[in-house]
């Protein structure tokens, strides 16, 4: 049964409804006209064949009330830019600009310039909003420029120039920083940079004296043409390609060098492989994925593996290194994961609602939640049970060397109860059946293969 996509309602010319195995895009007359202009071009065919643009087939018999409809393949996982790494947002920005350049060469334009029109499929960005294409009107400026700077360029500059993550900003304001805000954030050494003057400070001054409508009219009256837009697009592409993020010393990048990681990795890999063989999951969610070693094991079996971690640096390295299919990435703090937000609180679904796992991997995670984030052990077990699927979990006892590091600044009475193995087993037994377990060589860590209790 079809249901409206809660994230597709802003463009009246193009709405999406979701079926079990496909997405249907409903077009009004204007949307149908844009589709016909796009579908007959070599640009469209080549972009689809290259995996840069989602496939679309016109439906012969559109639903009542819709002049036209398109059928798209259903995407395996939807992610949002506030869950992407720096390199993911950078690649998405380059794709947006490349498609705009190709569209203009074919007599078309892209009326939107938002990363929400891009998804990552088999580890690479794909533009999914066919409804954004329309015929280019001579003299029209690039309407999406302001949106592009707020949602692509400025977040990238935050990381590359200011040295702060863009995720909290994009999560707090889905439209991204304004030019005025970005201008105030620029470090002094960058304020007179040509890029800052052109794309940040000049735009901020223009917004002070004009509305969006008057900006569009004034730019149009100035005699804009395709050549001017193409020149701007190419300069922006060159700028974005030049942006780099130095992150060698951040987060858990050196985690794989820890003694227990090398010691236990083979045993944990084999334990996970047995669980995957037992359950044949189509979707595996790796919570606290770090460098993605276990996500890759799941992806190699043909499952979609979602690697979730709060450390952008390690996930950025994973994104750049992994070239095969079956891997998705989400940057989020599992003590404060991406919530449902946007219009009516449903336009952008929460990460955990979108995850929909058949198997959860929780290696190297729960002691960070219990000791680092002060989440009660019972709450962690309840949370894992609510996924409603098998869980492969690593328990770390209070005697473990890593726990000693995590609790170094805490007094005993500041720690939650139920941390000892016997107590934790009782929590597990209240919600799961223990199918398999393996005590690792350290003696302070135990792997559990858990099945949720029914009823």
C-alpha distance (Angstrom), angle and dihedral (degrees) to the residues before:
residue distance angle dihedral
X1 . . .
X2 3.81 . .
X3 3.80 121.4 .
X4 3.82 129.5 -174.8
X5 3.80 115.6 -100.7
X6 3.83 103.0 -118.3
X7 3.81 90.0 -147.1
X8 3.81 94.5 56.3
X9 3.78 113.4 70.8
X10 3.80 108.8 89.6
X11 3.81 96.6 85.8
X12 3.82 109.2 63.0
X13 3.81 89.9 -163.5
X14 3.80 94.9 60.7
X15 3.82 127.1 32.5
X16 3.81 127.3 170.5
X17 3.80 128.5 -142.7
X18 3.80 122.3 -173.6
X19 3.79 126.4 -132.5
X20 3.79 128.4 -175.5
X21 3.79 94.8 -89.6
X22 3.81 106.1 9.5
X23 3.78 145.7 33.5
X24 3.80 121.0 -123.5
X25 3.80 120.0 -153.7
X26 3.81 113.0 -154.7
X27 3.81 113.6 -150.6
X28 3.78 131.4 -161.7
X29 3.82 120.2 -151.8
X30 3.80 93.0 -81.2
X31 3.79 92.1 47.3
X32 3.79 91.8 48.2
X33 3.78 90.4 50.9
X34 3.82 90.4 52.2
X35 3.81 91.2 48.7
X36 3.79 93.0 50.8
X37 3.82 90.3 50.1
X38 3.81 90.4 51.0
X39 3.81 102.2 39.8
X40 3.80 95.2 58.5
X41 3.81 94.8 58.1
X42 3.79 130.7 96.1
X43 3.81 85.6 -134.9
X44 3.81 90.7 66.1
X45 3.79 94.9 46.6
X46 3.81 93.7 47.2
X47 3.83 93.5 46.0
X48 3.82 91.8 51.9
X49 3.80 92.8 45.5
X50 3.79 89.7 49.8
X51 3.80 92.5 52.5
X52 3.82 92.3 -117.4
X53 3.82 95.4 111.0
X54 3.79 128.6 40.8
X55 3.80 116.5 -106.9
X56 3.80 116.0 -106.3
X57 3.79 133.0 -174.7
X58 3.80 123.1 -172.4
X59 3.79 113.2 -118.6
X60 3.79 112.4 -124.2
X61 3.81 93.2 -148.0
X62 3.84 109.2 35.5
X63 3.82 118.8 -161.9
X64 3.81 117.2 -90.6
X65 3.80 112.7 -79.6
X66 3.82 94.4 25.2
X67 3.83 118.1 97.7
X68 3.81 88.6 -155.5
X69 3.78 143.2 3.1
X70 3.79 137.5 -166.0
X71 3.77 130.6 -152.9
X72 3.82 119.6 -139.3
X73 3.80 130.4 -179.1
X74 3.79 112.9 -101.4
X75 3.80 110.4 -106.0
X76 3.81 116.2 -125.1
X77 3.81 96.3 -133.3
X78 3.79 135.9 4.9
X79 3.80 118.2 -143.4
X80 3.79 131.9 176.5
X81 3.82 131.1 -136.9
X82 3.81 92.6 -108.6
X83 3.83 85.7 64.4
X84 3.82 96.0 48.6
X85 3.77 128.8 97.8
X86 3.79 122.9 -120.4
X87 3.82 92.4 -98.8
X88 3.80 91.7 48.3
X89 3.82 92.3 53.7
X90 3.80 89.8 44.0
X91 3.83 92.7 52.3
X92 3.80 90.4 45.9
X93 3.81 90.4 52.4
X94 3.80 91.4 50.8
X95 3.81 90.4 49.0
X96 3.82 90.5 51.7
X97 3.81 91.1 52.3
X98 3.81 94.5 43.7
X99 3.80 91.8 51.2
X100 3.79 91.3 47.8
X101 3.79 90.7 52.0
X102 3.81 91.2 48.7
X103 3.80 91.9 46.3
X104 3.80 92.9 51.2
X105 3.80 90.1 51.1
X106 3.81 87.3 55.0
X107 3.83 94.0 49.8
X108 3.81 93.5 -99.7
X109 3.79 137.5 106.3
X110 3.81 137.0 -159.3
X111 3.77 110.4 -121.5
X112 3.82 94.9 -162.8
X113 3.80 129.7 52.9
X114 3.78 104.7 -173.3
X115 3.81 128.3 129.9
X116 3.80 88.5 -133.9
X117 3.83 85.6 78.2
X118 3.80 90.0 62.6
X119 3.79 129.8 73.7
X120 3.79 132.9 -179.5
X121 3.80 114.0 -116.7
X122 3.80 119.2 -180.0
X123 3.78 88.5 -9.8
X124 3.80 98.7 -54.6
X125 3.81 132.8 92.7
X126 3.80 120.0 -98.5
X127 3.82 126.4 -174.5
X128 3.81 108.6 -130.0
X129 3.82 107.2 176.7
X130 3.80 105.4 91.9
X131 3.81 87.6 169.7
X132 3.82 90.2 69.2
X133 3.81 92.3 72.6
X134 3.78 120.5 89.7
X135 3.81 138.7 152.1
X136 3.80 113.7 -74.9
X137 3.80 114.2 -114.7
X138 3.84 112.2 -144.0
X139 3.80 112.0 -109.4
X140 3.80 93.7 19.9
X141 3.85 115.4 132.1
X142 3.79 122.7 -134.8
X143 3.79 98.3 -79.1
X144 3.80 94.1 -167.3
X145 3.82 96.1 56.0
X146 3.82 95.9 99.7
X147 3.79 91.6 46.7
X148 3.80 90.7 48.2
X149 3.79 92.7 53.7
X150 3.82 94.2 47.1
X151 3.79 97.8 45.3
X152 3.82 102.9 29.9
X153 3.80 113.8 16.4
X154 3.80 102.0 37.5
X155 3.84 95.0 47.5
X156 3.80 89.2 50.1
X157 3.80 90.3 49.2
X158 3.80 89.6 50.8
X159 3.80 89.1 60.8
X160 3.80 99.6 36.0
X161 3.82 100.7 38.4
X162 3.79 106.9 20.6
X163 3.81 97.9 33.9
X164 3.81 97.7 -132.9
X165 3.83 129.1 116.3
X166 3.80 117.1 -101.3
X167 3.82 95.0 -149.4
X168 3.83 98.7 87.4
X169 3.81 90.4 48.7
X170 3.81 95.6 48.7
X171 3.79 90.6 44.2
X172 3.79 91.1 49.7
X173 3.81 95.1 43.9
X174 3.80 115.1 22.9
X175 3.81 90.1 -162.3
X176 3.81 93.3 59.1
X177 3.82 130.7 -131.9
X178 3.81 117.6 -30.3
X179 3.83 118.9 -125.3
X180 3.80 89.7 -107.3
X181 3.80 91.9 52.4
X182 3.79 92.1 45.9
X183 3.80 90.5 49.0
X184 3.81 90.6 56.1
X185 3.81 91.5 47.9
X186 3.79 96.4 53.1
X187 3.81 114.9 109.9
X188 3.78 113.7 -116.6
X189 3.79 93.4 -110.7
X190 3.82 90.1 59.7
X191 3.80 101.3 43.1
X192 3.81 94.6 90.8
X193 3.78 93.9 40.3
X194 3.82 110.6 124.3
X195 3.81 91.1 -121.4
X196 3.80 91.3 51.7
X197 3.79 92.2 47.8
X198 3.81 94.7 48.5
X199 3.81 105.0 36.9
X200 3.80 102.2 26.1
X201 3.80 116.2 23.3
X202 3.82 98.0 32.0
X203 3.79 90.8 47.9
X204 3.81 90.4 48.4
X205 3.80 91.1 53.1
X206 3.81 91.6 48.2
X207 3.79 91.2 52.0
X208 3.80 90.4 52.4
X209 3.80 91.7 62.6
X210 3.81 104.8 29.1
X211 3.78 140.8 48.2
X212 3.80 120.5 -130.2
X213 3.80 89.5 -101.2
X214 3.80 95.0 53.0
X215 3.83 91.5 45.8
X216 3.79 89.7 55.6
X217 3.80 92.6 47.0
X218 3.79 94.4 45.4
X219 3.80 93.8 48.9
X220 3.78 90.7 47.5
X221 3.80 91.2 50.4
X222 3.80 89.7 51.1
X223 3.79 89.4 71.3
X224 3.79 103.3 -102.8
X225 3.78 116.5 -173.3
X226 3.78 139.4 174.9
X227 3.80 93.4 -91.9
X228 3.81 92.4 57.1
X229 3.80 92.0 48.2
X230 3.81 91.9 47.7
X231 3.80 90.9 50.5
X232 3.81 90.4 52.6
X233 3.81 92.2 46.2
X234 3.80 92.7 51.2
X235 3.79 92.6 48.2
X236 3.80 90.6 49.4
X237 3.79 90.7 49.6
X238 3.79 91.3 51.6
X239 3.80 90.2 48.5
X240 3.80 94.2 50.2
X241 3.79 92.3 46.4
X242 3.81 88.4 55.5
X243 3.82 95.0 54.1
X244 3.79 114.8 105.4
X245 3.79 134.0 -178.7
X246 3.78 120.0 -146.7
X247 3.80 108.1 -151.1
X248 3.80 108.1 147.8
X249 3.80 95.6 124.5
X250 3.81 99.6 40.5
X251 3.79 130.3 108.4
X252 3.81 123.4 -34.9
X253 3.81 98.4 -23.4
X254 3.82 90.5 129.0
X255 3.83 94.3 44.9
X256 3.81 92.9 110.0
X257 3.80 88.2 62.1
X258 3.81 91.8 62.5
X259 3.80 112.3 113.3
X260 3.81 96.4 -121.6
X261 3.82 93.0 51.2
X262 3.79 94.7 60.3
X263 3.81 91.4 38.9
X264 3.82 96.3 52.6
X265 3.81 104.9 28.5
X266 3.81 97.5 94.2
X267 3.80 93.7 48.4
X268 3.79 92.1 46.4
X269 3.81 91.5 48.1
X270 3.81 92.3 52.2
X271 3.81 91.9 46.0
X272 3.81 90.6 52.0
X273 3.80 92.8 45.8
X274 3.81 90.1 55.3
X275 3.81 90.8 50.9
X276 3.81 91.2 49.7
X277 3.81 90.3 48.5
X278 3.81 89.9 50.2
X279 3.82 97.1 49.0
X280 3.86 104.3 25.8
X281 3.83 91.6 -148.2
X282 3.79 120.1 -162.0
X283 3.81 91.7 -157.0
X284 3.80 126.4 33.7
X285 3.80 121.6 -173.7
X286 3.80 113.7 -156.6
X287 3.80 107.4 -159.1
X288 3.79 112.4 -158.9
X289 3.81 90.3 11.8
X290 3.81 97.0 171.5
X291 3.83 107.1 177.4
X292 3.81 91.6 2.3
X293 3.82 97.7 -115.7
X294 3.80 93.2 140.8
X295 3.80 92.8 39.3
X296 3.80 88.2 57.5
X297 3.81 90.6 51.9
X298 3.80 89.5 54.6
X299 3.81 93.4 44.6
X300 3.81 90.6 51.2
X301 3.82 89.3 62.0
X302 3.82 91.5 58.6
X303 3.80 96.0 -99.8
X304 3.77 123.4 127.6
X305 3.80 104.5 -109.9
X306 3.79 118.5 -158.4
X307 3.81 111.2 -159.1
X308 3.82 109.8 -156.3
X309 3.79 123.3 -174.0
X310 3.79 139.6 140.9
X311 3.81 92.2 -133.3
X312 3.78 107.4 92.5
X313 3.81 93.0 -173.4
X314 3.81 96.4 60.6
X315 3.80 92.5 43.2
X316 3.80 90.4 48.1
X317 3.80 89.2 55.1
X318 3.82 89.5 47.7
X319 3.80 91.0 51.7
X320 3.80 92.5 50.1
X321 3.82 93.9 45.7
X322 3.81 102.5 41.8
X323 3.79 111.1 81.9
X324 3.79 100.8 163.5
X325 3.80 131.0 87.9
X326 3.77 129.5 -94.6
X327 3.80 102.2 52.2
X328 3.82 127.6 114.1
X329 3.81 126.2 178.6
X330 3.79 133.2 -151.2
X331 3.80 126.3 179.2
X332 3.79 109.6 -151.7
X333 3.79 141.7 129.6
X334 3.79 105.7 -112.2
X335 3.80 89.7 -150.1
X336 3.82 86.0 59.9
X337 3.82 107.4 18.8
X338 3.80 124.9 -175.0
X339 3.82 106.3 -71.2
X340 3.78 130.5 -148.3
X341 3.79 107.6 -88.5
X342 3.77 145.7 147.2
X343 3.79 122.7 74.9
X344 3.82 112.7 5.7
X345 3.79 89.0 -8.3
X346 3.82 92.1 -80.3
X347 3.82 106.5 77.1
X348 3.81 90.7 92.1
X349 3.79 110.5 30.9
X350 3.79 122.9 -139.9
X351 3.78 116.7 -93.4
X352 3.79 94.1 -118.6
X353 3.82 91.8 50.8
X354 3.80 89.7 51.0
X355 3.82 93.2 46.5
X356 3.85 96.1 70.9
X357 3.83 95.3 175.6
X358 3.80 129.1 -165.2
X359 3.81 88.3 -163.7
X360 3.82 131.3 19.1
X361 3.79 123.1 -152.7
X362 3.81 115.2 -157.9
X363 3.79 105.1 175.0
X364 3.79 117.9 153.3
X365 3.80 91.2 1.0
X366 3.78 120.1 92.8
X367 3.82 96.8 61.0
X368 3.82 88.0 56.1
X369 3.81 89.5 52.5
X370 3.80 94.3 44.2
X371 3.79 98.9 42.4
X372 3.79 105.0 19.2
X373 3.82 99.3 40.6
X374 3.85 97.2 24.8
X375 3.81 94.2 -125.4
X376 3.85 110.1 160.8
X377 3.84 111.7 -112.1
X378 3.80 90.6 -123.7
X379 3.80 90.4 56.4
X380 3.81 90.9 50.8
X381 3.82 91.4 52.2
X382 3.82 91.8 46.1
X383 3.82 90.6 49.7
X384 3.80 92.7 50.9
X385 3.81 91.3 48.4
X386 3.78 91.8 54.6
X387 3.80 90.5 68.7
X388 3.81 84.7 72.7
X389 3.81 95.0 -143.7
X390 3.83 139.9 91.3
X391 3.81 115.5 -66.8
X392 3.79 129.5 -154.3
X393 3.79 104.8 -155.1
X394 3.78 138.5 179.9
X395 3.80 116.5 -146.9
X396 3.81 116.4 -157.8
X397 3.81 116.6 -163.0
X398 3.82 124.1 -137.5
X399 3.83 88.2 -107.6
X400 3.82 93.2 63.9
X401 3.81 117.7 113.8
X402 3.81 92.0 -126.0
X403 3.81 91.6 55.0
X404 3.80 88.8 52.4
X405 3.80 88.5 58.9
X406 3.81 93.0 46.7
X407 3.81 94.7 51.2
X408 3.80 97.0 40.6
X409 3.81 92.8 114.7
X410 3.82 97.6 38.2
X411 3.77 130.7 91.0
X412 3.84 119.4 -135.0
X413 3.82 93.5 -108.1
X414 3.83 89.6 55.3
X415 3.83 91.7 63.8
X416 3.81 124.7 87.2
X417 3.78 123.2 -113.4
X418 3.85 124.4 -114.6
X419 3.81 92.2 56.8
X420 3.80 96.4 122.6
X421 3.80 117.5 92.0
X422 3.81 95.5 -113.0
X423 3.80 91.1 50.7
X424 3.77 93.0 45.6
X425 3.81 91.1 50.4
X426 3.79 87.5 56.6
X427 3.80 90.4 54.3
X428 3.80 91.0 49.5
X429 3.81 92.1 48.7
X430 3.81 90.8 56.2
X431 3.81 91.6 62.8
X432 3.81 109.3 13.7
X433 3.77 142.9 42.1
X434 3.79 112.8 -130.6
X435 3.81 105.8 -128.8
X436 3.81 98.0 174.4
X437 3.77 137.6 -2.1
X438 3.79 136.9 -173.5
X439 3.80 128.4 -168.6
X440 3.79 110.1 -143.9
X441 3.79 121.9 -133.5
X442 3.80 93.8 -99.9
X443 3.81 89.7 66.7
X444 3.81 90.0 -139.3
X445 3.81 97.4 80.8
X446 3.80 130.0 64.3
X447 3.81 128.5 -173.7
X448 3.81 117.2 -144.5
X449 3.81 129.4 -166.4
X450 3.80 103.1 -155.5
X451 3.79 132.6 -167.0
X452 3.82 117.6 -161.5
X453 3.78 115.0 -116.0
X454 3.79 114.1 -116.7
X455 3.77 122.8 -135.1
